[in-house]
Amino acid sequence: MSLSSHLTELKKKHEHLSMEVENAQRLPSSDGLEIASLKKQKLKLKEEIARLSTS
């Protein structure tokens, strides 16, 4: 897998997690721990994208 296709895939995953977080926050029955977990995953992806973009 080339670097650009890997970055594209990471960005897609990041966007998907963003939508999941937004949807979870809208639901009153959402678990705060689940939202926090999604946000951590999203942050890790963002950091990985930034690291690879500057390499």
Buried (B, 14 or more C-beta within 10 A) or exposed (E): EEEEEEBEEBBEBBEEBBEBBEEBEEEEEBEEEEBEEBBEBBEEBBEBBEEEEEE
